[in-house]
Amino acid sequence: MTRKLTIALIALLLLTAPALADVVRTVHSEYYTVQGTNKAEIYNDLRHNSPLNKGDETYQAHTRTSIRTTYKILQRGNQCQIKDVVVHLDLTYLYPKLLHSVDYETRTWWKDFYGQLEEHELIHGEISSKAAHRLDDILENLGPGDCGGYKNIIKVKIKQVMDRMKQDQAAYDKLVEHGLKQDRNMGRYP
């Protein structure tokens, strides 16, 4: 048991050390308050006062993704080569938080509802993580090229990965109807 714990701790330390990582991931959670002491009041408040409104659509939770890269370009004559690539992924989850105490039945409903929101948003985070790792792999494996257009090649690669991530996020939301039909996922997305 002690050996397994030691190995697990070493693995955890290696996985969280930014100097050893090509993708540096930071995760934050933010909350907005929800009024109500029963299911109907809470649901009504979520529908009308959520800070996440897109036209006629209202969302109860959201995942913000920020991906940025740092790297160096080495030049040898007319040839350039990317090196020291680090992809920085910042995920911020926004969730509702009950302002008031509620009865047992409402609390049970809330825990189930919140769990579904959390599951949905964590998959959005995993789609973003997958994109960040894909971007790191692509940039790390980018061969040397003519310096005249090398930075533009890097920009195009980054844009392709970001566009693909946005498509994957939209396809996931369409599949599960923004979490309303989460059971449709069936492991298709991370």
N, C-alpha and C positions, 0 to 999 in steps of 0.2 A: 504494500500500500504506500509506504513512504517513497519507494523508488518511482512509482507512477506519479505521485504528487510532485516529486522533484523534476521529472521529465516534463510534466505539464507546465510547471512554473517556468522552466527554461524555455519551452516552446512559446509560452505567452510573452516572455520578455523579448525573445527574438522577433516575434510578430509585431510587437508594439514599438520597437526601436526605430525611429524615423531614419536614422543614419543607415540602417540596413534595408530599408524599404524603398522600392521604386514607386510605390503608391502610398502617399501619406494621407490617411483618412481621419477626418475629425467629424464627430457627430454631436449635435446639440438637439435638445428638445425645448420647445417653447409651448406655452399654453395660453388660451384665452378662456375667460370665464363664461359659464352658461348658467342662466337663471332657471328656476323651477324646482318644485319639490315632488312632482310626479311625472310619469312618462309623457303625458300629453303636454304639460307645460314645458318640459325640457325639449321635447321634439319641436314644439312650436318656436321656442327660442333659438334652437339650432337652425331652423329653416329661415327665420326672419333676421337674425342678428349675427350670423356667422360672418367673420371677416373675409371669408373665401367665397366671393360672389363673382360669377362670370356670366354676365347677361341674365338670362332667366334661370341659370343653374346655380345652386348653392352646394358647397362642399363642406363637410364637417371637419376634415383633416387635410393636411397637405405636406408634401415633401419638397423642400427647396434644395436644388443641387447646384453646386458651383465647382467647376473643374478648371484648374489652371495648370500650366506646365512651366517648369524651369529646365534649362539645358544650356550647354555650351556648344559652340560650333568651332571645330578646329579647322584651320585652313593650311593646306600644303600645296603651294603653287595655285593651280586653278581648281583644285579639288577641295571640297568641304566635307566634313563628317560630324554628325551629331554625337555628343557624349554627355555623360553625367545627367541623364534624363531623370527628372522626378515629376510625377503627376500628383498634384494636390487635389484631393476630393473633400469637399466640405458639404455635409448633409445636415439640414435643419428640418426637424419634424415639428409640425404645428398641430397640436391636439386640443380638444375642448377639455375643460376641467369644471366639475360641478362646484358652484359657489355655496350651496346650502346642503345640509344633511338631509338624507332622504330615508324613507322606510325600507324595510328589508326587501320587499318585492321590487321596488324601484331600483334599489342598489344592485340586485341580481341582474335586472334588465340592463342597467348601465354598464356593469362589468362585462357582460356579453357583447353589448354594442361597442364599447371601447376596445375590447379585444379584437373585434372585426376591423375596426378602424386601424388599429395598430398593425395587424397582419397585412392589411392592404398597403399601408404606407411603407412598411419594412420591405415589401417586395419592390416598391419603387426605389428604395435605397439600394437594394441588391442589383437592380437593373443599372443604376448609376455606377455602382462599384464594378460591375462587369465591364461597362464602357471605359472606366478609368484604367482598368487592367489591360483592356484591349488596346487603348491608346498607348500605354506604356510599352506593350509588346511591339506595336507597330513602329514607334519612334526608336526604341532600342535596336530594332533589326533593320532600320533604314540604312542602306549602304551609302557609300560616298557618292557625291555628285558634283556637277559643275557649280561653282560658287555663285554664278550669275543668277540662278533660279532656285538655289537650295532652300532659302528661307520660305519662298513661296510654296515649294513642295511640302515643307513641314506644315505650313498653314492649311494647305489643302487636306492633308492627312488628318489634322486635328478637326477640321470642319466636317469631314466625312464621318468620323467617329461620333461627333456631337450630333450630327443630323440623324445618324442611325439610332443613337440613344433616344432622341426625341420621338422617332418613329416607334421604337420599342415601347416607350412609356405610353404613347397614344394607343398602340395596339393592345397593350395590357388593360388599359382603362376601358377600351371598347369591349374587350372580351368579357370583363367582369362588371361592366356597367358602373365604373367608378366604385367598385366594392359592393354594390347592391347584390350582385350574383357571384360572390367571391368563390363559391364552390366550383364554378366553371374553370378556374385556373388549372386544377388537377396537375400541378407540378410543371406546367408548361413554362412558366417563368420562375426564376430562382426562388 
